[in-house]
Amino acid sequence: MIIAMKPRALLSLLLSASLLCSPLAAQADALALPDLGDASQTTLSPQAEQKLGRQIMAMIRESGEMLDDPEVELYLNQLGRRLSSASPELGQNFQFFPMLDPQINAFALPGGYIGVHTGLIYTAQSESELASVIGHEMAHVVQHHIARSMVQQGNNQLLAIAGLLVAILAASVSKNSQVSAAAVNAGTGMAIQNQLTFSREFEREADNIGMQILSRAGFDARAMPMFFERMQRVNRVNDNQALAFLRTHPVTGERISAGQDRAAQLPVKLVADSPAFLLVREKARVLQLGPMEAVKFYQHALAQRQFNNEAAIWYGLAVAKLKLGDANGAQSALNEASQRMGPQPMLLSFAGAIRLHQRDYPGARALFRDAVRRYPDARYLAYGEVDAAQAQGDAAGVAALLKPLSVRYASDPELWQRVARQYADHDRLRYHQALGNAYYLQNKPSAALEQYQLASQAPGEDFYVRSSIEARIRELQTQLDEARKENGGKPLPRERWRDSMQHDHAPLSSHAH
């Protein structure tokens, strides 16, 4: 498990790690897992795992390392739901998110948060390979390996949490090893040593359970040992990206052999890659190579006929060309992809993005509207229609579109960012409320409280809206007061980072690919 962060962001996270957890519950219901027992639950309850995971996620968001791409995120969560339906712990909730990082890796956090590097996505040779790594990380969550690691580190919970987070995070600073070395030497060496001592045991457990999840979800179980073996081969030529995976998932010949033996006992499944995987993989490739290098890659692949799926190669070329501002070239490549793959939500979304780039707002809006009717569960298509209507200046149309979306996607910060933009020019009450909702859902209590307070001072007579705002202010003030008290009355780490936040306007990612 590894989180790749910029050194400054990582250091901030490490320095604040000991502040992340409040006093934890002493007992929690035991899970029906034969190899776990109650020990981990006495140190970190499920509720505390959720709280800790949410706090780490807020820091990751603030670090700027998370990839803001609704198409990639939706795909990962659809894949994750398929895997979680085969999990031995069906009550565990998971949330999957992409990290913009070339290293081949994934990681699990407390509370069921699973991060997936773009380097892993575009390096996976099949969807089963990608699913095998994600299933492995899910097994770490199901088996409560973080909580169990803390048990081995003794009863000092703050030291255990800080040491464990350093063990998870420190190795990620590949370009500045001094930062991680300093963090390792800052009083947490013993905790890290204990974490590494038990890592092989936990990796074996995660391999075993992860492979069961993989097979039960309908994927090829052989993909896991095949991926491990390929990483080991790549490591022999000193590929730094492969080293990231091997550093956090030690692979030995014995481990590969054990995986092959387990896979041989499971049904052989020849599984075709989904169109969504093929397209997301190429989007990740463009993000990592950069558009100019990506164009060269795709042109060479097409000229030499070196590909497994030609439609996906054309799509990747289209994405790269649009990033370079070549809308006509992007449309031509997209046409080639569509002819070979047929209608797909991501292809339709990209067609809309081209029209937005060309400022053909009526055309983009019509395209997204038709796509939403065909694929109502593709959230990014609905957001594309909203973006096109907003670009058109159709305030009434935007309001009509956002009304049902604000119910269906009420827990999505991106939805509330769009709502904020809707109200920015004429309704400060609802504008600041919407921004507050976005920050609240991102677990940024200080930023959320500021927006709600601005909303409470804005003009407007809507009793329901004001009551909701006042209730949220009371909730956040209580939460922040308790957190500051636990921190000895000092400002919280995220309060010191607020100069990097945009409090007074709605941050929106561009729909352009």
Secondary structure, 3 states (H helix, E strand, C coil): CCCCCCHHHHHHHHHCHHHCCCCCCCCCCCCCCCCCCCHHHHHCCHHHHHHHHHHHHHHHHHHCCECCCHHHHHHHHHHHHHHHCCCCCCCCCCEEEEECCCCCCEEEECCCEEEEEHHHHHHCCCHHHHHHHHHHHHHHHHCCHHHHHHHHCCCCHHHHHHHHHHHHHHHHCCCCHHHHHHHHHCCCHHHHHHHHHCHHHHHHHHHHHHHHHHHHCCCCCCHHHHHHHHHHHHHCCCCHHHHHHHHHCCCCHHHHHHHHHHHHCCCCCCCCCCHHHHHHHHHHHHHHHCHHHHHHHHHHHHHHCCCCCHHHHHHHHHHHHHHCCCHHHHHHHHHHHHHHHCCCHHHHHHHHHHHHHCCCHHHHHHHHHHHHHHCCCCHHHHHHHHHHHHHHCCHHHHHHHHHHHHHHCCCCHHHHHHHHHHHCCCCHHHHHHHHHHHHHHCCCHHHHHHHHHHHHHCCCCCHHHHHHHHHHHHHHHHHHHHHHHHCCCCCCHHHHCHHHCCCCCCCCCCCCC
